[in-house]
Amino acid sequence: MLVLVVDSSTPAVTAALVEVSADGVAARALRCTVDARAHGELLAPQVDAVLADVDARPRDLAAIVAGLGPGPFTGLRVGLVTAATMGQVLGVPTYGVCSLDGLGHPVAAGEPVLVASDARRKEVYWAVYDGAGERIAGPNVDSPAVAAERARDLRVTSAVGDGAQKYADVLGLPVRVEPRYPDATALAVLAAERIRSGAPSEALTPLYLRRPDAVAATARKPVLP
């Protein structure tokens, strides 16, 4: 089954095609561009590009997987709206996966690992994964110091992600160079059982973890004479 994977929870705008079979998940095509200000401009062309790479058309898709975040409001919703709209138009199921899982799952190596992505405002989105790649804490948004304290409590031995790289001095942990951003194939692996079983389509509910910067006014301001 040909499956589209999209993630826009970080500055990396990602579209990928994977083949999901009884034997596993195989990557077929990938486009990933790091640009925190161009999610809306980049994602749709990247979806077209990965389809063209394997000479496929949208109607060939069996399912769509989307990274749910956490991530900044504006960028994250681009991927989720794209996935939800395509799923509805094509009549194929959509499945959501926490984007941090796409970092924590592939680096599981027997010991706990901290995943941290840059949340701006001198904060990180973070989660902790055990040696089998299962999430045991988070996702949360906190200062790097708070994430570091929780990581120590859970006996974490290393960290991964762009937030971990940015705040390595605060975290006080060895930081893996890769993956820096959510891995599209890992996201598909985490949704593979749902895809194979033909599970019902899921509502793609974003993990914002905090309010957006722009909030609509709730009351009218008084007009001074």
ABEGO torsion letter per residue (X at the ends): XBBBBBBAABABBBBBBBBBBAAEBBBABBBBBBBAAAAAAAAAAAAAAAAAAAGBBAAABABBBBBAOBBBAAAAAAAAAAAAAAAAAAGBBBBBBBAAAAAAAAABAGBBBBBBBBAEGGBBBBBBBBAAGBBABOBBBBBAAAAAAAAAAAGBABBBEAAAAAAAAAAGBBBBAOBABBBAAAAAAAAAAAAAAGBBBBBBBBBAGBBBABBBBABBBBBBX
